[in-house]
Amino acid sequence: ENADPGQRPRWVLAGPPPGGCTTQHAAYDPESYKVLCIAGEAIPAEVVEQLWKAELLRAVVGSS
């Protein structure tokens, strides 16, 4: 998605990236307090989706 319509285009993801990834930080679900990932572990696509919905994916994966 273009995050700056009418300005110089600045693109951001409109959804979670496909597949799994490896995290740099741990995170838990803020509603259930279930641990979603541990720092340094590979996580499956389902967990990536949960982190995306909780708006935590960018925080646990870090900037790339």
VEXRO-469361 format. One record per residue: residue number from 1; residue in three letters; x, y, z of N, C-alpha, C, O, CB in turn. Coordinates in nm, 4 decimals. Glycine has a CB too. Example, Ala and Ser with C-alpha at 12.3 -4.5 7.8 and 13.67 -1.06 7.14 Angstrom:
BEGIN
<1; 'ALA'; <1.3190; -0.5690; 0.7800>; <1.2300; -0.4500; 0.7800>; <1.3200; -0.3300; 0.7800>; <1.4236; -0.3319; 0.8465>; <1.1308; -0.4473; 0.9046>>;
<2; 'SER'; <1.2850; -0.2250; 0.7080>; <1.3670; -0.1060; 0.7140>; <1.2900; 0.0030; 0.7870>; <1.3409; 0.1138; 0.8039>; <1.4084; -0.0598; 0.5725>>;
//
This chain:
BEGIN
<1; 'GLU'; <0.0845; -0.1185; 0.0000>; <0.0000; 0.0000; 0.0000>; <0.0884; 0.1239; 0.0000>; <0.1932; 0.1259; 0.0646>; <-0.0958; 0.0003; 0.1221>>;
<2; 'ASN'; <0.0469; 0.2259; -0.0713>; <0.1177; 0.3533; -0.0681>; <0.0760; 0.4266; 0.0591>; <-0.0407; 0.4618; 0.0761>; <0.0875; 0.4392; -0.1962>>;
<3; 'ALA'; <0.1711; 0.4490; 0.1468>; <0.1423; 0.5128; 0.2756>; <0.1371; 0.6650; 0.2670>; <0.0952; 0.7300; 0.3628>; <0.2462; 0.4721; 0.3771>>;
<4; 'ASP'; <0.1785; 0.7230; 0.1554>; <0.1767; 0.8683; 0.1378>; <0.1081; 0.9058; 0.0065>; <0.1753; 0.9532; -0.0852>; <0.3200; 0.9247; 0.1410>>;
<5; 'PRO'; <-0.0235; 0.8863; -0.0056>; <-0.0883; 0.9233; -0.1304>; <-0.0716; 1.0725; -0.1579>; <-0.0823; 1.1545; -0.0667>; <-0.2368; 0.8862; -0.1265>>;
<6; 'GLY'; <-0.0457; 1.1066; -0.2817>; <-0.0282; 1.2459; -0.3190>; <0.1128; 1.2969; -0.2957>; <0.1470; 1.4056; -0.3421>; <-0.1244; 1.3304; -0.2436>>;
<7; 'GLN'; <0.1928; 1.2233; -0.2271>; <0.3316; 1.2595; -0.1987>; <0.4224; 1.1622; -0.2731>; <0.3770; 1.0827; -0.3554>; <0.3609; 1.2575; -0.0445>>;
<8; 'ARG'; <0.5476; 1.1699; -0.2432>; <0.6414; 1.0723; -0.2976>; <0.6005; 0.9350; -0.2450>; <0.5830; 0.9196; -0.1241>; <0.7901; 1.1069; -0.2587>>;
<9; 'PRO'; <0.5849; 0.8352; -0.3312>; <0.5385; 0.7039; -0.2846>; <0.6276; 0.6442; -0.1761>; <0.7500; 0.6427; -0.1888>; <0.5307; 0.6081; -0.4011>>;
<10; 'ARG'; <0.5662; 0.5962; -0.0718>; <0.6330; 0.5240; 0.0369>; <0.5483; 0.4003; 0.0622>; <0.4344; 0.4104; 0.1079>; <0.6491; 0.6133; 0.1687>>;
<11; 'TRP'; <0.6032; 0.2859; 0.0330>; <0.5262; 0.1626; 0.0355>; <0.5447; 0.0875; 0.1653>; <0.6545; 0.0836; 0.2208>; <0.5645; 0.0747; -0.0803>>;
<12; 'VAL'; <0.4366; 0.0276; 0.2138>; <0.4381; -0.0589; 0.3306>; <0.3611; -0.1859; 0.2963>; <0.2777; -0.1863; 0.2058>; <0.3768; 0.0128; 0.4554>>;
<13; 'LEU'; <0.3896; -0.2935; 0.3691>; <0.3180; -0.4181; 0.3465>; <0.1708; -0.4031; 0.3827>; <0.1367; -0.3430; 0.4846>; <0.3813; -0.5316; 0.4273>>;
<14; 'ALA'; <0.0843; -0.4579; 0.2988>; <-0.0585; -0.4550; 0.3264>; <-0.1020; -0.5806; 0.4015>; <-0.2161; -0.5894; 0.4468>; <-0.1377; -0.4409; 0.1963>>;
<15; 'GLY'; <-0.0127; -0.6764; 0.4147>; <-0.0411; -0.8010; 0.4847>; <0.0896; -0.8662; 0.5249>; <0.1971; -0.8188; 0.4882>; <-0.1253; -0.8964; 0.3969>>;
<16; 'PRO'; <0.0808; -0.9750; 0.6004>; <0.2030; -1.0406; 0.6449>; <0.2769; -1.1037; 0.5281>; <0.2141; -1.1447; 0.4305>; <0.1715; -1.1460; 0.7500>>;
<17; 'PRO'; <0.4086; -1.1122; 0.5362>; <0.4837; -1.1782; 0.4300>; <0.4513; -1.3273; 0.4289>; <0.4195; -1.3830; 0.5340>; <0.6357; -1.1557; 0.4479>>;
<18; 'PRO'; <0.4582; -1.3928; 0.3145>; <0.4274; -1.5355; 0.3079>; <0.5344; -1.6190; 0.3772>; <0.6518; -1.5821; 0.3786>; <0.4128; -1.5799; 0.1627>>;
<19; 'GLY'; <0.4940; -1.7292; 0.4334>; <0.5888; -1.8211; 0.4954>; <0.6296; -1.7812; 0.6348>; <0.5762; -1.6866; 0.6928>; <0.7097; -1.8326; 0.4114>>;
<20; 'GLY'; <0.7243; -1.8544; 0.6874>; <0.7736; -1.8281; 0.8219>; <0.8929; -1.7344; 0.8200>; <0.9328; -1.6852; 0.7144>; <0.8108; -1.9578; 0.8907>>;
<21; 'CYS'; <0.9490; -1.7103; 0.9364>; <1.0678; -1.6256; 0.9482>; <1.1354; -1.6560; 1.0810>; <1.0853; -1.7369; 1.1590>; <1.0311; -1.4738; 0.9375>>;
<22; 'THR'; <1.2476; -1.5925; 1.1071>; <1.3192; -1.6072; 1.2335>; <1.3104; -1.4744; 1.3082>; <1.3328; -1.3678; 1.2510>; <1.4689; -1.6497; 1.2103>>;
<23; 'THR'; <1.2778; -1.4829; 1.4354>; <1.2565; -1.3623; 1.5150>; <1.3848; -1.3157; 1.5836>; <1.4766; -1.3940; 1.6080>; <1.1483; -1.3870; 1.6191>>;
<24; 'GLN'; <1.3883; -1.1868; 1.6137>; <1.4994; -1.1287; 1.6900>; <1.4591; -1.1040; 1.8349>; <1.5448; -1.0880; 1.9219>; <1.5462; -0.9972; 1.6253>>;
<25; 'HIS'; <1.3285; -1.1010; 1.8607>; <1.2766; -1.0733; 1.9946>; <1.1608; -1.1678; 2.0251>; <1.0985; -1.2220; 1.9338>; <1.2310; -0.9253; 2.0070>>;
<26; 'ALA'; <1.1328; -1.1870; 2.1520>; <1.0203; -1.2690; 2.1951>; <0.8927; -1.1854; 2.1958>; <0.8976; -1.0626; 2.2023>; <1.0468; -1.3293; 2.3350>>;
<27; 'ALA'; <0.7775; -1.2543; 2.1889>; <0.6489; -1.1843; 2.1961>; <0.5417; -1.2780; 2.2489>; <0.5505; -1.3999; 2.2336>; <0.6083; -1.1290; 2.0576>>;
<28; 'TYR'; <0.4409; -1.2195; 2.3111>; <0.3256; -1.2965; 2.3566>; <0.1991; -1.2284; 2.3059>; <0.1998; -1.1096; 2.2735>; <0.3237; -1.3094; 2.5125>>;
<29; 'ASP'; <0.0910; -1.3048; 2.2994>; <-0.0385; -1.2519; 2.2568>; <-0.0914; -1.1634; 2.3694>; <-0.1085; -1.2115; 2.4814>; <-0.1402; -1.3679; 2.2222>>;
<30; 'PRO'; <-0.1178; -1.0355; 2.3428>; <-0.1610; -0.9449; 2.4499>; <-0.2991; -0.9779; 2.5065>; <-0.3335; -0.9304; 2.6147>; <-0.1615; -0.8037; 2.3989>>;
<31; 'GLU'; <-0.3782; -1.0577; 2.4363>; <-0.5110; -1.0937; 2.4880>; <-0.5085; -1.2212; 2.5716>; <-0.5696; -1.2269; 2.6784>; <-0.6086; -1.1108; 2.3728>>;
<32; 'SER'; <-0.4375; -1.3243; 2.5231>; <-0.4364; -1.4531; 2.5929>; <-0.3101; -1.4752; 2.6756>; <-0.3049; -1.5676; 2.7568>; <-0.4510; -1.5652; 2.4931>>;
<33; 'TYR'; <-0.2090; -1.3920; 2.6561>; <-0.0781; -1.4037; 2.7212>; <-0.0021; -1.5300; 2.6790>; <0.0947; -1.5684; 2.7445>; <-0.0955; -1.4030; 2.8722>>;
<34; 'LYS'; <-0.0449; -1.5940; 2.5711>; <0.0243; -1.7104; 2.5166>; <0.1539; -1.6625; 2.4497>; <0.1531; -1.5642; 2.3757>; <-0.0671; -1.7882; 2.4145>>;
<35; 'VAL'; <0.2645; -1.7319; 2.4760>; <0.3921; -1.6979; 2.4128>; <0.3820; -1.7361; 2.2650>; <0.3546; -1.8514; 2.2317>; <0.5134; -1.7715; 2.4832>>;
<36; 'LEU'; <0.4042; -1.6382; 2.1769>; <0.3957; -1.6629; 2.0334>; <0.5306; -1.6980; 1.9737>; <0.5376; -1.7757; 1.8785>; <0.3387; -1.5421; 1.9630>>;
<37; 'CYS'; <0.6384; -1.6419; 2.0281>; <0.7709; -1.6715; 1.9751>; <0.8774; -1.6381; 2.0783>; <0.8577; -1.5570; 2.1688>; <0.7962; -1.5936; 1.8449>>;
<38; 'ILE'; <0.9915; -1.7048; 2.0605>; <1.1089; -1.6832; 2.1445>; <1.2172; -1.6248; 2.0535>; <1.2264; -1.6624; 1.9366>; <1.1570; -1.8176; 2.2151>>;
<39; 'ALA'; <1.2970; -1.5359; 2.1047>; <1.4044; -1.4741; 2.0246>; <1.4943; -1.5798; 1.9631>; <1.5391; -1.6723; 2.0309>; <1.4884; -1.3784; 2.1108>>;
<40; 'GLY'; <1.5201; -1.5648; 1.8328>; <1.6102; -1.6541; 1.7617>; <1.5481; -1.7795; 1.7062>; <1.6161; -1.8561; 1.6380>; <1.7182; -1.6919; 1.8494>>;
<41; 'GLU'; <1.4205; -1.8035; 1.7330>; <1.3584; -1.9252; 1.6817>; <1.2860; -1.8986; 1.5501>; <1.2365; -1.7886; 1.5256>; <1.2611; -1.9828; 1.7847>>;
<42; 'ALA'; <1.2810; -2.0013; 1.4668>; <1.2051; -1.9930; 1.3425>; <1.0579; -2.0135; 1.3767>; <1.0232; -2.1020; 1.4549>; <1.2548; -2.0989; 1.2372>>;
<43; 'ILE'; <0.9725; -1.9315; 1.3178>; <0.8295; -1.9434; 1.3458>; <0.7543; -1.9759; 1.2167>; <0.7919; -1.9291; 1.1092>; <0.7746; -1.8127; 1.4096>>;
<44; 'PRO'; <0.6487; -2.0558; 1.2274>; <0.5710; -2.0929; 1.1092>; <0.4794; -1.9796; 1.0635>; <0.4604; -1.8803; 1.1338>; <0.4885; -2.2178; 1.1378>>;
<45; 'ALA'; <0.4242; -1.9971; 0.9457>; <0.3369; -1.8950; 0.8853>; <0.2170; -1.8608; 0.9729>; <0.1731; -1.7458; 0.9737>; <0.2880; -1.9424; 0.7498>>;
<46; 'GLU'; <0.1630; -1.9579; 1.0467>; <0.0461; -1.9301; 1.1325>; <0.0813; -1.8295; 1.2417>; <0.0012; -1.7420; 1.2747>; <-0.0068; -2.0606; 1.1964>>;
<47; 'VAL'; <0.2012; -1.8425; 1.2974>; <0.2441; -1.7500; 1.4025>; <0.2741; -1.6130; 1.3427>; <0.2462; -1.5103; 1.4047>; <0.3683; -1.8049; 1.4765>>;
<48; 'VAL'; <0.3310; -1.6113; 1.2222>; <0.3544; -1.4839; 1.1528>; <0.2219; -1.4100; 1.1374>; <0.2148; -1.2892; 1.1601>; <0.4209; -1.5071; 1.0134>>;
<49; 'GLU'; <0.1164; -1.4828; 1.0987>; <-0.0174; -1.4237; 1.0823>; <-0.0685; -1.3681; 1.2158>; <-0.1227; -1.2576; 1.2196>; <-0.1170; -1.5291; 1.0265>>;
<50; 'GLN'; <-0.0518; -1.4436; 1.3256>; <-0.0960; -1.3964; 1.4577>; <-0.0214; -1.2696; 1.4986>; <-0.0812; -1.1746; 1.5491>; <-0.0751; -1.5061; 1.5638>>;
<51; 'LEU'; <0.1101; -1.2696; 1.4759>; <0.1891; -1.1510; 1.5102>; <0.1474; -1.0312; 1.4269>; <0.1437; -0.9189; 1.4771>; <0.3381; -1.1785; 1.4907>>;
<52; 'TRP'; <0.1157; -1.0542; 1.2994>; <0.0697; -0.9460; 1.2116>; <-0.0613; -0.8871; 1.2640>; <-0.0759; -0.7651; 1.2728>; <0.0512; -0.9975; 1.0666>>;
<53; 'LYS'; <-0.1564; -0.9740; 1.2987>; <-0.2872; -0.9275; 1.3475>; <-0.2736; -0.8498; 1.4786>; <-0.3491; -0.7557; 1.5031>; <-0.3824; -1.0470; 1.3673>>;
<54; 'ALA'; <-0.1777; -0.8889; 1.5625>; <-0.1555; -0.8189; 1.6900>; <-0.0645; -0.6973; 1.6729>; <-0.0309; -0.6305; 1.7707>; <-0.0948; -0.9147; 1.7930>>;
<55; 'GLU'; <-0.0244; -0.6685; 1.5481>; <0.0651; -0.5569; 1.5150>; <0.1989; -0.5669; 1.5881>; <0.2543; -0.4666; 1.6330>; <-0.0020; -0.4241; 1.5490>>;
<56; 'LEU'; <0.2502; -0.6908; 1.5992>; <0.3770; -0.7148; 1.6669>; <0.4861; -0.7662; 1.5740>; <0.6019; -0.7744; 1.6149>; <0.3569; -0.8123; 1.7784>>;
<57; 'LEU'; <0.4520; -0.8011; 1.4495>; <0.5491; -0.8631; 1.3607>; <0.6721; -0.7761; 1.3377>; <0.7847; -0.8249; 1.3474>; <0.4844; -0.8947; 1.2291>>;
<58; 'ARG'; <0.6526; -0.6509; 1.3082>; <0.7669; -0.5609; 1.2836>; <0.8557; -0.5512; 1.4074>; <0.9777; -0.5411; 1.3944>; <0.7174; -0.4199; 1.2427>>;
<59; 'ALA'; <0.7977; -0.5539; 1.5261>; <0.8754; -0.5439; 1.6501>; <0.9600; -0.6676; 1.6762>; <1.0730; -0.6551; 1.7233>; <0.7829; -0.5206; 1.7675>>;
<60; 'VAL'; <0.9085; -0.7871; 1.6469>; <0.9837; -0.9087; 1.6778>; <1.0829; -0.9470; 1.5694>; <1.1849; -1.0093; 1.5988>; <0.8890; -1.0224; 1.7005>>;
<61; 'VAL'; <1.0553; -0.9112; 1.4448>; <1.1455; -0.9448; 1.3357>; <1.2554; -0.8397; 1.3255>; <1.3663; -0.8705; 1.2819>; <1.0685; -0.9563; 1.2025>>;
<62; 'GLY'; <1.2267; -0.7184; 1.3642>; <1.3253; -0.6108; 1.3561>; <1.3270; -0.5497; 1.2186>; <1.2575; -0.5972; 1.1288>; <1.4636; -0.6617; 1.3918>>;
<63; 'SER'; <1.4039; -0.4466; 1.2005>; <1.4126; -0.3808; 1.0716>; <1.5097; -0.4549; 0.9825>; <1.6144; -0.5017; 1.0273>; <1.4549; -0.2350; 1.0875>>;
<64; 'SER'; <1.4733; -0.4652; 0.8545>; <1.5625; -0.5332; 0.7617>; <1.5873; -0.4483; 0.6407>; <1.6606; -0.4891; 0.5505>; <1.5059; -0.6674; 0.7205>>;
//
